[in-house]
Amino acid sequence: MANASAKPRIAVFSGPTATIQNSEPLVTSNKARDKYGLPLRTNPDGSPTRFDVLRLQRLAAPVTVYLEQFSAHPLERDAAELYAPPDGYLDASGAFHKERTSPDDKPVYQVTLTPEDGLYPLPYMARQADGQAWEMDGTEKNAPAELCRVPFFPDGSRLFEEIDRLGISDEGVGCLLSAKADFDFYRALPSGGYAKGRSAGERTDIGDGDIPPEIRGTDFFPYRPGYLRKEPPMAALARLTNVVQRALSSGIYLGAIWLEGSPFVEETTYWLNLLIDATTPICGNSSQRPHGAIGNDGDRNIVDSVDYITSRIWADENGKDFVGAVAILDEQIFTSRDVQKADARPGGYVATGGHGGIIGRMGHPGAPQFSFKTVKRHTHNSQVNLAQLPREVQGSRVQGSTIQTISVAVKDSDGDLRPTAISTVMIAKHARYLPEDTSGDASSEVDILARVEKNLRAAPLAGFVAEGSAPFGAMSNAVDAALQRATFSGMPVVKVGRGNAGGYVDPTRDPLAIAGSNLTATKARLLLMACLMKFGCLPPAVDPAKPTAAETEATKAKLKQYQEIFDTH
């Protein structure tokens, strides 16, 4: 969708459970309540609220309004001699005159507002179908899904329009997004959806044809109301990977912005950092507070991402991104590998791993600046990006009484990632005083062994992340024994320290496991999932409980391939 504009073009991808694309509930205004004889919204003391909340809406027809002079700031009148005269005056009856007709006339500016101007903040006049006022997302508390409105935007277009309309720069001007770039919007894995469908002519995102009726939890993934929260399934990683890769392979975008919920933007952005073969920057954005809420941080994060992309500070001498996917949050630039949400408040993001993570800051004032440079592989030089993945790999599956290897298709004929290729990686967490006994027998770890058994039946590409002691990832003897059973069943195990560990796991401590460096368990899980699609399963032993020396050496040799990726990504 390139055009003749001189402005760069940026792709915007909508992800799941995204507070950054979530508006506060649309509550019926007192103007509407008064008009229709409904009870007014009141203060705790029973008095009517002082103001109506204003929500951005579109005018249906032009309207002329009169603005009182010197009402934009309490000190405007103090500098009255610096101002041009008003457009005219309103007399006591409200009639407009070009000249003052009495000392009591009110000086005003006359302006005609039109639908073409865009959104205006106005009282929310809508009511429910039964004539009652809207008080929340649903028709009532705990209403079923069919009686609830979805507060999340279906794509980023409305969000960007509202930021452009209301956002004000340090210089007092607006259009903070459209003045810098043009945007295309993609519903990669959106938070909001069209329960009634959408015609092609009504679409605001990039897509072909009509949108059929969409299903919560299948096509879109909101979290409000909380009891209707829907999380995307594992296979959804393939869907979002393919959407982002196809868009960025077009060559028309200077960069990309990924919008997702604040607890999980760190995971998806790192996944894109590993899987997407692109030389353009990818910025992950989230928000701790909904769009339109007081103190909302998400709008600023988006503006900062546009500034980051258009600044080109990420470009090497060949114009390629040398940083990889980043998360831009609260005026800080985090590498996607090393960012984590620590608290539900603006500023609640931290760097993980103890050795950097925050590589720069947004200007404010001034241009974006880097302080550090990451040495980890990413995007176009990632060894597990989509271009580097094979068409198929070997997976492990139980057949009869033995474990065999089977072919697992990773990509289809178009080079897209197959949903069935997304590997199953579980996290086993260790703490002291957990073992039921001190024998170190694997049979006591029934949950791990049950998962191994299920993987062998249903998940030919599978593995485990063992979150052990900080920083070396040590587990109990019984857990180690159970995980070795998984290893010799074809399932690689990564060891990491628990929490946000600053130390590195030593690769020599356990030659039958992958040392997870200083990654958190969640990031190690994503990297292992990518590695499984690159290398396939480990060679399964005939008897996973009693591997032979030759089987052990074959497993160690295969693990070296995994270890190289974990050392460099």
C-alpha positions as CSV (number, residue, x, y, z in Angstrom):
1,M,0.0,0.0,0.0
2,A,2.8,2.4,-0.8
3,N,1.9,5.9,-2.0
4,A,3.6,9.0,-3.2
5,S,3.9,10.5,0.3
6,A,7.4,11.6,1.4
7,K,6.6,10.4,4.9
8,P,7.9,6.9,6.0
9,R,5.4,4.1,6.4
10,I,5.0,2.1,9.6
11,A,3.1,-1.2,10.2
12,V,1.1,-1.4,13.4
13,F,0.1,-4.8,14.7
14,S,-2.7,-5.4,17.2
15,G,-2.0,-8.1,19.8
16,P,-4.1,-9.8,22.5
17,T,-5.4,-8.5,25.9
18,A,-3.9,-5.0,25.1
19,T,-4.7,-2.4,27.7
20,I,-3.0,0.1,25.3
21,Q,-6.0,-0.5,22.9
22,N,-8.6,-0.5,25.6
23,S,-10.9,2.4,26.4
24,E,-12.6,3.0,29.8
25,P,-16.3,2.1,29.9
26,L,-18.7,4.2,27.9
27,V,-21.0,5.6,30.6
28,T,-24.2,7.5,29.7
29,S,-23.8,11.2,30.5
30,N,-25.9,13.3,32.8
31,K,-27.0,15.4,29.8
32,A,-28.6,12.2,28.3
33,R,-30.0,11.1,31.7
34,D,-31.6,14.5,32.2
35,K,-33.0,14.5,28.7
36,Y,-34.6,11.1,29.1
37,G,-35.6,11.4,32.8
38,L,-33.1,8.9,34.1
39,P,-31.4,9.2,37.6
40,L,-28.3,11.4,37.4
41,R,-24.9,10.3,38.3
42,T,-24.1,11.7,41.7
43,N,-21.2,12.3,44.1
44,P,-21.0,10.3,47.4
45,D,-23.0,13.0,49.1
46,G,-25.9,12.6,46.6
47,S,-25.2,15.8,44.7
48,P,-25.0,15.6,40.8
49,T,-21.4,15.2,39.5
50,R,-19.8,18.5,38.5
51,F,-19.0,17.6,34.9
52,D,-19.9,15.0,32.3
53,V,-17.0,12.8,31.0
54,L,-16.4,13.8,27.4
55,R,-15.8,11.0,24.9
56,L,-14.4,11.5,21.4
57,Q,-17.2,11.2,18.8
58,R,-18.0,12.4,15.3
59,L,-20.3,15.2,14.3
60,A,-23.2,14.3,12.0
61,A,-23.5,17.8,10.6
62,P,-21.8,21.2,10.8
63,V,-22.5,23.3,13.9
64,T,-21.5,26.9,14.8
65,V,-20.3,27.5,18.3
66,Y,-19.2,30.5,20.2
67,L,-16.1,30.3,22.4
68,E,-15.7,32.8,25.3
69,Q,-12.5,34.8,24.8
70,F,-9.7,34.3,27.4
71,S,-11.3,31.0,28.6
72,A,-8.4,28.6,27.5
73,H,-6.1,29.6,30.4
74,P,-6.7,31.6,33.6
75,L,-3.9,34.1,32.7
76,E,-4.9,34.8,29.1
77,R,-6.7,38.0,30.1
78,D,-3.7,39.2,32.0
79,A,-2.0,39.6,28.6
80,A,-5.1,40.9,26.8
81,E,-3.1,43.6,25.0
82,L,-1.2,40.8,23.1
83,Y,-4.3,39.4,21.6
84,A,-6.3,40.3,18.4
85,P,-9.9,41.4,19.0
86,P,-12.6,38.7,19.2
87,D,-14.8,37.8,16.3
88,G,-17.8,39.5,17.9
89,Y,-20.0,39.6,21.0
90,L,-23.0,37.8,22.4
91,D,-25.7,39.9,24.0
92,A,-27.8,38.9,27.0
93,S,-30.2,37.0,24.8
94,G,-27.4,35.0,23.1
95,A,-27.6,36.9,19.8
96,F,-24.3,37.4,18.0
97,H,-23.1,40.9,17.0
98,K,-19.9,41.9,15.2
99,E,-19.7,45.0,17.4
100,R,-20.4,45.4,21.1
101,T,-23.9,46.5,21.9
102,S,-23.7,46.9,25.6
103,P,-21.0,46.7,28.4
104,D,-22.4,43.3,29.4
105,D,-21.8,41.7,26.0
106,K,-19.5,38.7,26.1
107,P,-16.5,38.7,23.7
108,V,-16.4,35.5,21.7
109,Y,-14.8,33.6,18.8
110,Q,-17.1,32.2,16.2
111,V,-16.2,28.8,14.8
112,T,-18.0,26.3,12.6
113,L,-17.2,22.6,13.5
114,T,-17.7,20.1,10.7
115,P,-17.7,16.3,10.5
116,E,-14.6,16.6,8.3
117,D,-12.7,18.1,11.3
118,G,-12.5,14.7,12.9
119,L,-13.4,13.5,16.4
120,Y,-14.6,16.0,19.1
121,P,-14.9,15.4,22.9
122,L,-18.6,15.5,23.7
123,P,-21.0,14.1,26.2
124,Y,-21.9,10.4,25.7
125,M,-25.6,10.3,24.9
126,A,-26.2,6.6,24.2
127,R,-28.5,4.4,26.3
128,Q,-29.3,0.7,26.4
129,A,-31.9,-0.8,24.2
130,D,-34.4,-0.8,27.1
131,G,-33.9,2.9,27.7
132,Q,-31.7,2.6,30.8
133,A,-28.3,4.3,31.1
134,W,-25.1,2.5,30.4
135,E,-23.1,2.1,33.7
136,M,-20.4,-0.4,32.6
137,D,-19.3,-2.6,29.7
138,G,-22.3,-4.9,30.1
139,T,-26.0,-4.3,30.5
140,E,-25.5,-5.3,34.1
141,K,-22.9,-6.7,36.5
142,N,-21.7,-10.2,35.4
143,A,-23.8,-10.0,32.2
144,P,-23.0,-12.8,29.7
145,A,-20.8,-12.1,26.7
146,E,-23.7,-11.5,24.4
147,L,-24.9,-8.6,26.7
148,C,-21.5,-7.0,27.0
149,R,-19.8,-4.4,24.8
150,V,-16.1,-5.1,23.9
151,P,-14.1,-2.1,25.1
152,F,-11.0,-3.0,23.1
153,F,-10.4,-1.5,19.7
154,P,-10.5,-4.0,16.8
155,D,-7.3,-2.5,15.3
156,G,-5.0,0.4,15.9
157,S,-6.6,2.9,13.6
158,R,-9.0,4.5,16.1
159,L,-6.3,4.6,18.8
160,F,-3.9,6.4,16.5
161,E,-6.6,8.8,15.4
162,E,-7.5,9.7,19.0
163,I,-3.8,10.2,19.9
164,D,-3.4,12.5,16.9
165,R,-6.6,14.4,17.8
166,L,-5.9,15.0,21.5
167,G,-2.1,14.5,21.9
168,I,-0.2,17.8,22.5
169,S,3.5,18.2,22.1
170,D,5.9,20.2,24.2
171,E,5.5,23.0,21.6
172,G,1.7,23.0,22.0
173,V,0.9,21.4,18.6
174,G,-0.8,18.2,17.7
175,C,-0.9,15.5,15.0
176,L,1.9,13.8,16.8
177,L,1.7,10.7,14.7
178,S,0.4,11.6,11.2
179,A,2.8,14.5,10.9
180,K,5.7,12.0,11.1
181,A,4.6,8.9,9.3
182,D,1.8,7.0,7.5
183,F,0.5,3.8,9.0
184,D,-1.0,0.5,8.0
185,F,-2.9,-1.5,10.6
186,Y,-2.9,-5.3,10.9
187,R,-5.1,-7.4,13.2
188,A,-2.4,-10.0,13.9
189,L,-4.0,-11.3,17.1
190,P,-6.4,-8.5,18.1
191,S,-8.0,-7.8,21.5
192,G,-11.3,-6.6,20.0
193,G,-13.4,-8.2,17.4
194,Y,-16.5,-8.0,15.3
195,A,-19.2,-10.3,16.6
196,K,-21.4,-9.3,13.7
197,G,-18.7,-9.4,11.1
198,R,-17.5,-6.5,8.9
199,S,-17.8,-5.7,5.2
200,A,-14.6,-5.1,3.2
201,G,-15.7,-1.5,2.7
202,E,-15.9,-0.9,6.4
203,R,-12.4,-2.3,7.2
204,T,-9.8,0.0,8.6
205,D,-7.0,-2.6,8.8
206,I,-5.0,-4.3,6.1
207,G,-7.0,-7.2,4.8
208,D,-8.9,-8.6,1.8
209,G,-12.6,-9.2,1.7
210,D,-15.3,-9.3,4.4
211,I,-14.7,-10.3,8.0
212,P,-17.1,-13.0,9.0
213,P,-18.6,-12.9,12.5
214,E,-15.8,-13.3,15.0
215,I,-15.7,-15.4,18.2
216,R,-14.2,-14.3,21.5
217,G,-11.3,-16.5,22.4
218,T,-10.9,-17.7,18.8
219,D,-10.6,-14.6,16.7
220,F,-10.0,-11.9,19.3
221,F,-8.8,-11.9,22.9
222,P,-10.1,-9.4,25.4
223,Y,-9.7,-9.4,29.2
224,R,-12.6,-7.2,30.2
225,P,-15.0,-7.9,31.8
226,G,-12.5,-10.0,33.8
227,Y,-14.7,-13.1,34.0
228,L,-14.8,-13.2,30.1
229,R,-11.0,-13.0,29.7
230,K,-9.7,-15.1,26.8
231,E,-6.0,-16.1,26.3
232,P,-4.6,-16.9,22.9
233,P,-3.6,-20.6,22.4
234,M,-0.1,-21.7,21.7
235,A,-0.8,-22.1,17.9
236,A,-1.6,-18.4,17.7
237,L,2.2,-17.8,17.7
238,A,2.2,-19.1,14.1
239,R,-0.6,-16.8,13.1
240,L,1.1,-13.6,14.4
241,T,4.5,-14.7,13.1
242,N,3.2,-15.1,9.6
243,V,1.2,-11.8,9.6
244,V,4.3,-9.8,10.8
245,Q,6.7,-11.6,8.5
246,R,4.6,-11.1,5.4
247,A,4.1,-7.4,6.2
248,L,7.8,-6.7,6.8
249,S,8.9,-8.7,3.8
250,S,7.0,-6.3,1.6
251,G,9.8,-3.8,1.9
252,I,7.5,-0.8,2.2
253,Y,7.8,-0.2,6.0
254,L,10.5,1.7,7.8
255,G,9.5,-0.1,11.0
256,A,6.8,-1.9,13.0
257,I,4.9,-1.4,16.2
258,W,3.5,-4.4,18.2
259,L,0.7,-3.6,20.7
260,E,-0.1,-6.0,23.5
261,G,-1.0,-6.4,27.1
262,S,1.6,-5.1,29.6
263,P,2.4,-8.5,31.2
264,F,3.0,-10.2,27.9
265,V,4.4,-7.7,25.5
266,E,7.9,-8.8,26.7
267,E,7.3,-12.3,25.5
268,T,5.8,-11.6,22.0
269,T,8.4,-8.9,21.3
270,Y,11.2,-11.4,22.1
271,W,9.5,-14.0,19.9
272,L,9.4,-11.5,17.0
273,N,13.1,-10.7,17.8
274,L,13.9,-14.4,17.2
275,L,11.6,-15.4,14.4
276,I,11.1,-12.3,12.1
277,D,13.6,-12.0,9.3
278,A,13.6,-8.3,8.8
279,T,16.1,-5.5,8.7
280,T,13.6,-2.9,10.0
281,P,13.1,-2.1,13.7
282,I,10.2,-3.7,15.7
283,C,8.9,-1.8,18.8
284,G,6.8,-3.4,21.4
285,N,4.4,-1.1,23.2
286,S,2.0,-1.6,26.1
287,S,0.2,0.5,28.7
288,Q,-0.3,0.1,32.4
289,R,-3.5,2.1,32.2
290,P,-6.3,2.1,29.6
291,H,-6.4,4.6,26.8
292,G,-8.2,7.7,28.0
293,A,-7.6,7.1,31.7
294,I,-5.9,9.7,33.8
295,G,-2.2,9.2,33.7
296,N,-2.4,6.9,30.7
297,D,1.2,5.9,29.6
298,G,0.4,4.0,26.4
299,D,-0.2,6.9,24.2
300,R,3.2,8.4,24.9
301,N,4.9,5.0,24.4
302,I,3.4,4.9,20.9
303,V,4.5,8.4,20.0
304,D,8.0,7.5,21.3
305,S,8.1,4.4,19.1
306,V,7.2,6.5,16.0
307,D,10.0,8.9,17.0
308,Y,12.4,6.0,17.5
309,I,11.6,4.4,14.1
310,T,11.8,7.7,12.2
311,S,15.0,8.8,14.0
312,R,16.9,5.9,12.3
313,I,19.3,5.7,15.2
314,W,18.8,1.9,15.0
315,A,20.4,1.7,11.5
316,D,23.9,0.5,10.7
317,E,26.0,1.8,7.9
318,N,23.9,-0.4,5.5
319,G,20.6,0.9,6.8
320,K,19.9,-2.3,8.7
321,D,18.6,-2.6,12.2
322,F,21.6,-3.5,14.5
323,V,19.5,-3.5,17.7
324,G,16.7,-6.0,17.1
325,A,13.2,-5.8,18.6
326,V,12.9,-3.4,21.5
327,A,10.2,-2.5,24.0
328,I,9.8,1.3,24.3
329,L,8.2,2.0,27.7
330,D,8.2,5.1,29.9
331,E,10.8,6.8,27.8
332,Q,13.2,3.9,28.1
333,I,14.5,1.6,25.3
334,F,14.7,-2.0,26.5
335,T,16.1,-4.9,24.5
336,S,13.2,-7.4,24.0
337,R,15.4,-10.1,25.5
338,D,15.9,-8.3,28.8
339,V,12.7,-6.6,29.7
340,Q,10.1,-7.7,32.2
341,K,7.0,-6.2,33.8
342,A,7.6,-6.0,37.6
343,D,4.6,-3.9,38.7
344,A,1.2,-2.7,37.4
345,R,2.1,1.0,37.2
346,P,3.8,3.4,34.8
347,G,7.5,2.8,35.3
348,G,6.8,-0.7,36.4
349,Y,9.2,-2.4,33.8
350,V,12.6,-3.6,34.7
351,A,15.7,-4.9,33.0
352,T,16.4,-8.6,33.6
353,G,19.6,-10.6,33.7
354,G,21.6,-8.1,35.7
355,H,23.8,-6.9,32.7
356,G,22.1,-4.1,30.9
357,G,18.7,-4.4,29.1
358,I,18.0,-0.7,29.1
359,I,20.1,0.4,26.1
360,G,18.9,4.0,25.7
361,R,16.3,6.6,26.3
362,M,13.8,8.6,24.4
363,G,14.9,12.3,24.1
364,H,12.5,14.4,26.0
365,P,14.1,16.8,25.3
366,G,16.1,15.9,22.3
367,A,16.4,13.0,19.9
368,P,16.4,9.3,21.1
369,Q,19.9,8.2,22.3
370,F,21.6,4.8,22.8
371,S,23.9,4.2,25.7
372,F,24.7,0.5,25.0
373,K,24.7,-1.9,22.1
374,T,23.4,-5.5,22.4
375,V,25.7,-8.3,21.2
376,K,22.9,-10.9,20.9
377,R,21.6,-12.1,17.5
378,H,18.2,-10.9,16.4
379,T,15.7,-10.6,13.5
380,H,17.7,-10.6,10.2
381,N,20.8,-12.3,11.8
382,S,18.9,-14.6,14.1
383,Q,19.8,-18.3,13.5
384,V,16.2,-19.3,14.3
385,N,14.3,-16.8,12.2
386,L,11.7,-17.9,9.8
387,A,14.1,-18.0,6.9
388,Q,16.5,-20.2,8.8
389,L,13.9,-22.8,9.9
390,P,13.8,-26.0,7.8
391,R,10.7,-27.3,6.0
392,E,10.5,-30.2,8.5
393,V,12.3,-31.7,11.5
394,Q,12.2,-34.9,13.4
395,G,10.0,-35.2,16.5
396,S,9.6,-37.9,19.1
397,R,6.4,-40.0,19.5
398,V,5.6,-43.2,21.4
399,Q,4.6,-46.0,19.1
400,G,3.6,-49.2,20.8
401,S,6.1,-49.7,23.6
402,T,9.0,-47.7,22.1
403,I,9.7,-44.1,21.2
404,Q,10.2,-43.4,17.5
405,T,11.0,-40.3,15.5
406,I,8.5,-38.9,13.1
407,S,8.6,-36.0,10.6
408,V,7.1,-32.8,11.7
409,A,6.3,-30.1,9.1
410,V,7.5,-26.7,10.2
411,K,6.6,-24.5,7.2
412,D,4.1,-24.9,4.4
413,S,4.7,-24.5,0.7
414,D,4.5,-20.7,0.9
415,G,7.1,-20.6,3.7
416,D,4.6,-19.8,6.4
417,L,5.0,-21.2,9.9
418,R,2.5,-24.1,10.5
419,P,0.4,-23.8,13.7
420,T,1.1,-27.5,14.4
421,A,4.8,-26.8,14.5
422,I,4.7,-24.6,17.6
423,S,6.4,-26.8,20.2
424,T,5.2,-27.5,23.7
425,V,7.6,-26.3,26.4
426,M,6.6,-26.4,30.0
427,I,8.3,-24.7,33.0
428,A,9.2,-26.8,36.1
429,K,9.9,-24.6,39.1
430,H,12.1,-25.7,42.0
431,A,12.0,-24.5,45.6
432,R,13.5,-25.9,48.8
433,Y,11.4,-28.3,50.9
434,L,9.4,-29.6,47.9
435,P,10.5,-33.3,47.6
436,E,8.2,-35.8,49.1
437,D,11.3,-37.9,50.0
438,T,15.0,-37.7,49.6
439,S,15.5,-40.8,47.5
440,G,16.0,-38.8,44.3
441,D,13.7,-41.2,42.5
442,A,12.2,-39.8,39.3
443,S,8.9,-41.6,40.1
444,S,8.1,-39.1,42.8
445,E,7.8,-36.3,40.2
446,V,4.4,-37.4,38.9
447,D,3.6,-34.1,37.2
448,I,6.8,-34.1,35.1
449,L,6.4,-37.7,34.1
450,A,2.8,-37.2,33.2
451,R,3.7,-34.3,31.0
452,V,6.4,-36.4,29.3
453,E,3.9,-39.2,28.6
454,K,1.4,-36.7,27.2
455,N,4.0,-35.1,25.0
456,L,5.0,-38.4,23.6
457,R,1.4,-39.0,22.6
458,A,0.4,-35.5,21.3
459,A,3.4,-33.1,21.0
460,P,6.4,-34.5,19.0
461,L,8.3,-31.2,19.5
462,A,8.4,-30.6,23.2
463,G,10.8,-29.7,26.0
464,F,11.1,-28.3,29.5
465,V,12.6,-25.2,31.2
466,A,13.8,-26.0,34.7
467,E,13.7,-22.8,36.9
468,G,16.1,-23.7,39.7
469,S,18.2,-22.0,42.2
470,A,19.7,-18.6,41.4
471,P,21.7,-18.3,39.4
472,F,22.8,-21.8,38.4
473,G,19.5,-23.5,38.0
474,A,20.0,-26.4,40.4
475,M,17.0,-28.6,40.9
476,S,16.3,-31.4,43.4
477,N,17.7,-34.8,42.7
478,A,14.2,-36.2,41.9
479,V,13.4,-33.4,39.5
480,D,16.7,-33.8,37.8
481,A,16.0,-37.5,37.4
482,A,12.6,-36.9,36.0
483,L,13.9,-34.3,33.6
484,Q,16.6,-36.6,32.4
485,R,13.9,-39.1,31.6
486,A,12.4,-36.3,29.4
487,T,15.8,-35.6,27.8
488,F,16.2,-39.3,26.7
489,S,12.6,-39.2,25.5
490,G,13.7,-36.6,22.9
491,M,12.8,-33.5,24.9
492,P,15.6,-30.9,25.6
493,V,15.7,-29.3,29.0
494,V,17.0,-25.7,29.6
495,K,18.1,-24.7,33.1
496,V,17.8,-21.1,34.3
497,G,18.0,-19.4,37.7
498,R,14.7,-18.5,39.3
499,G,13.3,-15.0,39.2
500,N,15.3,-12.2,37.7
501,A,18.8,-13.8,38.2
502,G,21.9,-11.8,37.3
503,G,24.2,-14.7,37.1
504,Y,24.8,-17.1,34.2
505,V,24.0,-20.8,34.3
506,D,27.3,-22.7,33.8
507,P,27.1,-25.1,30.8
508,T,29.5,-27.5,32.5
509,R,27.3,-28.1,35.5
510,D,24.9,-30.4,33.7
511,P,26.0,-31.8,30.4
512,L,22.6,-33.2,29.7
513,A,20.8,-29.9,29.9
514,I,21.1,-26.6,28.0
515,A,22.5,-23.7,30.1
516,G,19.9,-20.9,29.8
517,S,22.5,-18.1,30.3
518,N,20.8,-15.2,32.3
519,L,17.4,-15.6,30.6
520,T,14.3,-15.7,32.6
521,A,12.3,-18.9,32.5
522,T,9.6,-17.3,30.2
523,K,12.3,-16.0,27.7
524,A,14.2,-19.3,27.8
525,R,10.9,-21.1,27.0
526,L,10.4,-19.0,23.8
527,L,14.0,-19.6,22.7
528,L,13.7,-23.3,23.2
529,M,10.4,-23.4,21.3
530,A,12.2,-21.7,18.4
531,C,15.2,-24.1,18.7
532,L,12.9,-27.1,18.5
533,M,11.6,-25.9,15.1
534,K,15.2,-25.5,14.0
535,F,16.8,-28.7,15.2
536,G,13.9,-31.0,16.0
537,C,13.9,-33.4,19.0
538,L,16.8,-35.0,20.7
539,P,17.6,-38.6,19.8
540,P,15.3,-40.7,22.0
541,A,16.8,-43.7,23.9
542,V,15.4,-47.1,23.6
543,D,14.9,-47.0,27.4
544,P,14.8,-43.4,28.6
545,A,15.3,-44.6,32.2
546,K,18.5,-46.4,31.3
547,P,20.2,-44.8,28.3
548,T,23.3,-46.5,26.9
549,A,26.7,-44.7,26.7
550,A,26.3,-44.3,23.0
551,E,22.8,-42.8,23.4
552,T,24.1,-40.4,26.0
553,E,26.9,-39.2,23.7
554,A,24.5,-38.7,20.8
555,T,22.2,-36.6,23.1
556,K,25.2,-34.5,24.2
557,A,26.2,-33.9,20.6
558,K,22.7,-32.7,19.7
559,L,22.5,-30.5,22.8
560,K,25.6,-28.6,21.6
561,Q,23.6,-27.2,18.7
562,Y,21.0,-25.9,21.1
563,Q,23.7,-24.5,23.4
564,E,25.2,-22.4,20.7
565,I,21.8,-20.7,20.1
566,F,21.3,-20.0,23.8
567,D,24.8,-18.5,24.0
568,T,24.2,-16.1,21.2
569,H,20.5,-15.1,21.3
